[in-house]
Amino acid sequence: MSSHDLRNLLLLAAIWGSSFLFTRLAAFDFGAFPLILVRVGAAGLMLLIVMALQGRLHALWPYWRPIAMVGFLNAAVPFTCYAFAATRIEIGLLSVLNAMTPLFAALIARLWLKEQLSGLRVLGLVIGFLGIITLVYDKLHFDQGATGWAILASLVATLFYGIAASFSTKYLKGAEPIAVAAGSLSSAGIMLAPFAWWLWPDTSISAGAWGSALTLSLLCTGLAYLIFYRLLANVGGAKTVTVTFLVPPFGVLWGVLLLGEKLSFQVVGGTAVVLLGTLLATGFIGGRGARA
């Protein structure tokens, strides 16, 4: 990997790590559904404009049905779950819970696509789930305003990401990645629009919340996808997917530096265990490398 691609990989991890920060800063004013409509709507429009300038809009039509389903599985549901959770739990914990995505992806690929898992990969799944239990066991309270529902929402988000990965593998072979990104975000916006309109806040939304929402959309979603797909083209999927392991440390870092969140031993230890499990489950340790 060249130094330029390595910088882009670290930049992408930093941007995606900050997405939890901007989600939290905007979610209190917007609410979950309106915020995610802004996120996917503006980002989808940005990517559609890029495709139009490149003369590639035609790449959407052959796959529009599975792309729309990916919009539901990979954007509408998980983004909304995270927006709900961001108002109730720390963003450092959110970013670590997001690292469960490869674990769910590996498990669902085994169940749905019959992908074989070695003993080490199964061990990685067990370790990863034990790491999450270590992180959240004392936070699973379900009284009004408690953190339990937010943690469950975050895990639902990663579950849907995992389903989306297997769905894309099965039904989107041959589709252009930027077409999947642009089409899925745009379709997610269409799905969320009625809920966002119904739940749009009656009170005025602050300029700071609007700034965070647009940053979340244009930087953490639109531009991040462009960097991601450039890395895919330059270095391949196996190396690009290592960004998954870099996002949680950045998420924790932004929470500590910008929101004053505490860096406890439980968070550090739990994060290390989750990442170890993820590395094993995806084959980066003791395997032939992660699938693209």
N, C-alpha and C positions, 0 to 999 in steps of 0.2 A: 504494500500500500504506500503510495507516494505521500510526501508531507502535506501536499494540498488536500488529498482525500482524507488524511488523518485529521486535519484541521476541520474539514467539513463534518466528519463523524462526531468530533467533540462539540462542534457548534450545534449540530442537530440534537445531540443529547442535552446540551444546555437549554436549547429552545424548548424541547419537549418536556424537560424537567420544569421549566417555568410555566408551562401550561396550567399546572395545578395552582400556581400562585395567582395567575390572572383569572382563572375560574373563580377562586375564592373572593378576589377583590371585586368581581362583578356580580356574583351570584346573589348577594344580599339585596342589591337594588333591583335586579331583573327578575329573580326567580329562575328555576331550572329551565322550563320550556322556552320562555322568551330569550334567555341567554343563548341557548343552544341553537335556536333559529338564527340569531345573529351570527353565531360562529359558523355554522355550516352554510348559511345563505351567502355571506360575503366571500368565504373561502371557495365555495363552489363556483360562484360567478368569476372570481379571480382565475381559477384554473380553466374554466370554459373560455375565457378571453385568451389565455395563453394558447390553448388548443386551436382556437380560431385563427390567431396570428400565425400559427404553425401550419394551418391548413389541414388539421387532423380531426375535425369534429365528426367526420364520417366514421371514425373508429368506434363511436358510441353505439351506433344503431344495431349492429349484429348481436350485441350482448345486453341490450337495454333491460331485459327482464331480470337476469341474474345480478346486473349492476344495481338495479333498484333494491333487490333483496339485500345486497351487501350494504346499501345505504341504511337499511333498517337495522341489520345485525352489527355493523361496524361503526356506525356513527349515531343514528337517532337514539337507540337505547343506551349504549354505554356512555356517550357524552352527557345525556340527561341524568343518568345515575351519578356520574361524577359531580355534576353541578349541584345535585341535591346533597351529596355527601360532603362537598367542600365547605358547606356552611356549618357543619357539625363536627368534623374531625380535622386534625392538623394536616397540612399539605405534605409534610414529610411522610406521614403514615400512608396518605393517599398514593404517593409515588411508589412506595414499597409494595403496597397491595397491587398496583398496576403490574408489577413484575411477576404476578401470578399468571399473566397472559400466556407465556410459553408453556407453563405447566398444564393449563387447561387445553391449550392447543394440542399438546402431545397426547393427553388423555383422550380427547375427542377424536383425534386422528386414529388412535388405536381402536376405538369403539366403532367409528363410522367408516373410515377408510381401510380398516384392518391393517394399519401400519404396525410393523413389528417393533416391539420395545425390548431392548436388551435388559439384562439384570441390573446394570448400572443405571439405565434410564428409569427403570421402575424405582430403584433406590432414590434417584433424584426427585421423583414425584413425591415419595414419602417424606423426604427431607424438606422439600419446599413447603408442603402442607403443614408439617410440624413447625416450620419457621413462622408461618402465618398464625398458627395457634398461639405460639409464644408471644407474638406481637399483640394479639387482640383478645386473648382470653379474659383479661380483666376489664375489657371495654364493652363486652356484649350485654349491655343493659338496654331494656326496651321500654323504659318509662318515657313519658312525654319529654321530648328534647334530648333524650339520651343518645349515646353514640352507636348503639347496636344496629339500628336501621341503616345508618350511614355506612357502616362496615359491610353489612349485607348488600347494600346497593353497589358498593365498590366491587365486591366479589361477583355480583351479577354482571357488572360491566366486563370484567375479565373473562367470565364464562362466555358472554356473547362475542367477545373478540376471538376466543378460541373456536366457537362455532363458525364464525365468519372465515377463519383461516381454512378450515376443512371445506366449507362451502365454495370458497374461491378456488381451492385446488381442484375440486370436482367439476365446477361449472364454468370457470373463467380461464381455462387454458387457452392461450393464444391471444387473449385480450391485452391491449396496450395498458400498462400500469397507470399512466396519467389519465386515460379514459375511465378507468375504474375509479380513480380518486375523484375526478371532476363529476362524473355521473352519480357516484354514490353520495357525495356531499350534497349535490343539487337535489337528488331524490329525497334525501333525509330532510332537507328544508321543506319540500312539498308536504311530506308526512307530518312534520311538526307544526306547520303553519296554523292549522285550526286550533290546536291546543295552546300555542303561543298567543294567538289573538284572544282566545277566551280568558287566558290567565295573565294577560299583559297588565303590569302594575298600574294602579290608579294614581299613585304618587309619582312625582317627577323623578327621573333617573339622573343621577349626578354626572357631571362631566367626567369625573374620575372613573366611574363605572363604565361609561361609554368608551373611554379610552382603553380600559382593560379588556372590554369585550371585543373591540376592533383589533387590539393587539393579539388577543387569543385567536381571532379568526384569521387575520392576514399574515401574522408572523408564525404563530404556533401551529397553524393548520395549513394555510395555503403555501407559504414560503417553505415550511418544513417538508411538505410533500415534495416540492420541487427538488430540494436538497436530497431527500431520501431517494428519489428516482434517479437522480444524477449519480449518486453513490452506487445504486444497483447496476447502472450501466457501466460504471468505471471499475468497480472492484468485485461485483457479484453479490449474490444474496447472502452467502455464508458469512462474509466479512461485514456486510452492512447490518445484519441482524444483531451484531454485537452491541449496537446502540441500545438494545433492550437492557443490557447490564450496566450501562452508564447513566441511564435516566434516573434511577432511584437515588444515587448519591447527589446528583444535581438537585433533585426535588427536595431532599433533606437540607442541602446547603442553602437553597433560596429561602426555605422556611426559617432556618436559624438566622441567616443574615438580615432578611427583610421583614420577617414577621415576629422575630424574637422567640421562635419555638425552641423548646429545650431539647438538647441532644443527650438523651438518656442511654444508659447501657442497654436497656431493653430494646430500644430502637436500633442501636448499632449491632447488637448481637442478633436480633431477629432479622435485620437486613442481610447480614452476612450469611445466615443459614438459608434464607430464601434464595439468595443469589447462588449459593453453592448448589442447592437443589435444582435451580434452573439450568445451571451449567451442565450438570449431570443429565438432566432430563432431555436437554436439547442435543446432547452428544458432544458438547465442546470439551468435556473432560471424559476420557475413556471411550470416546466414540470416533466416528469418522467425520465429525463436524455437523453442524446444524443444516437442516434442509433449507433451501432458498425460500 
